Amino acid sequence: MIGIFKKSLKKTLEVIKEIAPTKEDKISKETLEEILLEADMEYDLIEEMLEPLPNEVKKNILESALLELFNEPEPIEIDSKPFVELIIGVNGAGKTTTVAKLAKLYKKEGNSVMLGAGDTFRAAAIEQLSRWADRVDVPIVFTKQGHDPSAVAYDCIESAKSKNVDRVLIDTAGRLQNQTNLSNELKKIIRVSKKAKSDSPNRKLLILDGTQGNQATAQAIAFNEIVGIDGVIITKLDGTAKGGAVFSIAKRLNLPILYIGVGEGEDDLVAFDSKEFVNSLLEEIYKS
């Protein structure tokens, strides 16, 4: 597993390699600050984390400090089918592709899956998700561009109930004319989903573009204020040197990171493991 994280953090590790000492058992806080800043970890968070540590920091001490920044996800309990997940995020973050990757992953785990094309703002999003549904061989509920996305969510959940489907994934629009429209639309989807199944959506997952670095944290805070996010998926981590932003996202949102995207393929989504993630960075920092 650690090999997957190293691959996804390749560009971040290259940046660290240029700054980190050749090989030392202890590294000064000043040097660690420089390393973590280059990896795009938020400055205030670095200061907050390093402040109680000794001036010369051993690997195991830094490991403990970094791991404390993460929240581990709670195990999922599916009391009644379907388990409905609302997929949220701005356009361009890889949201629609991530829906397909999740569908493939859930199928591998033995679940039946249905998709809802709730991004009716863009015709291209409906077409893209429909193609992915064919590719990963799952049913999809969709309508025409401009139609009410909450109706799609309702119909999808009702259809999944009648067919005893295990998991429902509902895509949503990432950007409307303004923040108020986006907020109102997401809230309406949630209200209408509850009419189809009272406890839905069971999870609201936020998709963040890893290449945005700490800018993604501001996006995350905004979406969390609108609907209350339950977990985060970070995409495109393999294409950026800003892997340190993962710490900021986890700490500032106080939410679990569930998965990371490590490529463009339908299987390129892996469960996030905070220990493996941290160790991948530490091996480069301490050259162990």
C-alpha positions in Angstrom: 0.0 0.0 0.0 2.8 2.4 0.8 4.0 2.1 -2.8 0.7 3.4 -4.0 1.0 6.5 -1.7 4.6 7.1 -2.8 3.4 7.0 -6.4 0.6 9.4 -5.8 2.9 11.7 -3.9 5.8 11.6 -6.4 5.9 15.3 -7.2 5.5 16.2 -3.5 8.4 13.9 -2.6 10.6 15.4 -5.3 10.1 18.8 -3.7 10.9 17.4 -0.2 14.0 15.7 -1.6 15.5 19.0 -2.7 15.3 20.4 0.8 15.6 17.6 3.3 19.0 16.8 4.9 21.1 14.0 3.5 20.3 11.7 6.3 19.8 12.7 9.9 18.1 11.1 13.0 17.0 14.6 14.1 15.9 17.6 12.0 15.5 21.1 13.2 12.1 22.7 13.5 13.3 25.4 11.1 14.2 22.9 8.4 10.9 21.0 8.9 9.0 24.2 8.6 10.7 24.9 5.2 10.0 21.3 4.0 6.3 21.4 5.0 5.7 24.9 3.5 7.2 23.7 0.2 4.7 20.8 0.3 1.9 23.4 0.7 1.0 22.6 4.3 -0.7 25.7 5.8 1.8 28.0 7.6 -0.4 28.5 10.7 -0.9 24.8 11.0 2.8 24.1 10.8 3.5 26.6 13.6 0.7 25.1 15.7 2.0 21.5 15.2 5.7 22.3 15.7 5.4 24.6 18.7 5.3 21.9 21.4 8.0 19.8 19.8 11.7 19.9 20.7 14.0 22.0 18.7 15.5 18.9 17.1 12.7 16.5 16.0 13.1 12.8 15.6 11.1 10.8 13.0 8.8 9.1 15.5 8.0 12.4 17.2 7.0 14.1 13.9 5.0 11.0 12.9 2.9 11.2 16.0 2.4 15.0 15.5 1.3 14.6 11.9 -1.0 11.7 12.6 -2.8 13.7 15.2 -4.0 16.0 12.5 -6.3 13.3 11.0 -9.7 12.0 11.8 -10.3 8.4 11.2 -13.6 7.5 9.4 -16.3 5.8 11.3 -17.3 2.3 10.0 -20.4 2.4 7.8 -23.6 0.8 9.1 -26.2 0.2 6.4 -29.5 -0.2 8.3 -31.7 -0.1 5.2 -31.1 -0.1 1.5 -30.1 1.9 -0.4 -27.2 3.6 1.3 -27.4 7.0 -0.4 -24.3 9.2 -1.0 -24.5 12.8 -2.3 -21.3 13.7 -4.3 -20.4 17.4 -4.0 -17.6 19.6 -5.4 -16.7 22.3 -7.9 -16.6 21.5 -11.6 -13.1 20.3 -12.7 -12.3 18.6 -9.4 -12.9 15.2 -11.0 -16.3 14.7 -9.3 -18.1 12.8 -12.1 -15.2 10.5 -12.7 -14.9 9.9 -9.0 -18.6 8.8 -8.9 -17.7 6.2 -11.5 -14.6 5.1 -9.5 -16.7 4.7 -6.4 -19.3 2.7 -8.3 -16.6 0.3 -9.5 -15.1 0.0 -6.0 -18.4 -0.7 -4.4 -19.2 -3.4 -7.1 -15.8 -5.0 -6.3 -16.9 -5.1 -2.6 -20.0 -7.1 -3.7 -22.6 -4.2 -3.7 -25.2 -3.4 -6.3 -24.9 0.3 -7.3 -27.2 2.9 -9.1 -26.1 6.3 -10.2 -28.2 9.5 -10.3 -27.1 12.2 -12.8 -28.0 15.2 -10.6 -25.7 17.7 -12.4 -28.4 18.8 -14.7 -26.7 22.2 -15.1 -24.3 20.9 -17.7 -25.4 18.6 -20.5 -21.8 17.3 -20.7 -22.0 16.1 -17.1 -25.1 13.9 -17.9 -23.4 12.5 -21.0 -20.1 11.9 -19.2 -21.8 10.0 -16.3 -23.9 8.0 -18.6 -20.8 6.8 -20.5 -19.2 5.9 -17.2 -22.3 4.0 -16.1 -22.1 1.9 -19.3 -18.3 1.4 -18.8 -18.6 0.2 -15.2 -21.9 -1.6 -15.9 -24.3 0.1 -13.4 -27.8 1.5 -14.0 -28.3 5.3 -14.1 -31.2 7.6 -13.6 -31.0 10.9 -15.6 -33.0 13.6 -17.3 -32.5 16.4 -19.7 -30.2 19.4 -19.1 -31.9 22.1 -17.1 -34.4 19.8 -15.3 -34.8 19.7 -11.6 -31.9 17.8 -10.1 -33.8 17.1 -6.9 -36.4 15.1 -9.0 -33.5 13.0 -10.3 -32.4 12.3 -6.8 -35.9 11.3 -5.8 -36.5 9.1 -8.8 -33.1 7.4 -8.3 -33.7 6.6 -4.7 -37.2 5.3 -5.4 -35.9 3.1 -8.2 -33.1 1.8 -6.1 -35.6 0.9 -3.3 -37.8 -1.0 -5.7 -34.9 -2.9 -7.1 -33.2 -3.6 -3.7 -30.0 -1.8 -4.7 -27.3 -1.5 -2.1 -25.7 1.8 -2.9 -26.8 5.0 -4.6 -24.4 7.7 -5.8 -25.9 11.0 -6.8 -23.8 13.5 -8.7 -24.5 17.2 -8.2 -23.7 20.5 -10.0 -20.5 22.1 -9.0 -21.1 25.7 -10.0 -24.3 27.6 -10.8 -24.7 31.3 -11.5 -23.8 32.2 -7.9 -23.2 30.7 -4.5 -26.8 31.3 -3.4 -28.2 29.2 -6.3 -25.7 26.4 -5.5 -26.6 26.5 -1.8 -30.3 26.4 -2.5 -30.1 23.6 -5.0 -28.0 21.4 -2.7 -30.4 22.0 0.2 -33.4 21.2 -2.0 -31.8 17.9 -3.2 -31.3 16.9 0.4 -34.9 17.8 1.4 -36.4 15.9 -1.5 -34.1 12.9 -1.0 -35.5 12.6 2.5 -39.0 12.3 1.0 -37.9 9.2 -0.9 -36.0 7.8 2.1 -36.1 9.5 5.5 -32.4 9.0 6.4 -31.0 10.0 3.1 -28.5 11.1 2.0 -26.6 8.9 4.4 -23.3 10.5 3.5 -22.4 13.8 1.8 -18.9 13.4 0.2 -16.9 16.3 -1.0 -14.5 15.9 -3.9 -11.5 18.2 -3.8 -8.8 18.7 -6.5 -5.4 18.0 -5.0 -3.7 20.3 -7.4 -5.5 23.3 -5.8 -3.4 22.8 -2.6 -4.6 25.0 0.3 -7.1 26.8 -2.0 -9.1 23.6 -1.7 -9.4 24.1 2.0 -11.5 27.3 1.4 -13.7 25.4 -1.0 -14.2 22.7 1.6 -15.1 25.1 4.3 -17.7 26.8 2.1 -19.4 23.5 1.1 -19.3 22.3 4.7 -21.1 25.4 5.8 -23.8 24.9 3.1 -24.7 21.2 3.7 -22.4 19.7 6.3 -19.9 17.3 4.8 -19.3 13.8 6.1 -16.1 12.9 4.3 -13.6 14.0 1.7 -12.1 12.5 -1.4 -9.0 14.1 -2.8 -8.3 13.7 -6.6 -5.3 14.4 -8.8 -2.9 14.0 -5.9 -0.5 12.3 -8.3 -0.3 15.5 -10.4 0.8 18.0 -7.8 3.6 18.9 -5.4 1.1 20.2 -3.0 0.5 17.0 -1.0 1.0 18.8 2.3 -2.4 20.5 1.8 -4.0 17.2 2.8 -3.0 17.9 6.4 -4.7 21.3 6.3 -7.8 19.9 4.8 -8.1 17.2 7.4 -7.4 19.5 10.4 -9.4 22.6 9.4 -12.5 20.6 8.4 -12.2 18.1 11.2 -13.4 15.5 8.8 -12.1 12.1 7.6 -10.4 11.8 4.2 -11.9 8.6 2.8 -10.2 8.1 -0.6 -7.6 9.6 -2.9 -7.5 9.5 -6.6 -4.2 8.2 -8.0 -4.9 8.3 -11.8 -7.4 8.5 -14.5 -8.5 4.9 -14.7 -11.7 3.5 -13.2 -9.7 1.5 -10.6 -7.5 4.5 -9.6 -9.2 5.2 -6.3 -7.7 3.9 -3.1 -8.8 4.1 0.5 -6.9 6.8 2.4 -4.6 5.5 5.1 -3.2 8.3 7.2 -0.3 6.2 8.6 0.8 5.1 5.1 0.4 8.7 3.8 2.5 10.1 6.7 5.2 7.4 6.4 5.6 8.0 2.7 6.5 11.6 3.5 8.7 10.8 6.5 10.8 8.3 4.5 11.8 11.1 2.2 12.2 13.7 4.9 14.5 11.5 7.0 15.9 9.5 4.1 15.1 6.2 5.9 
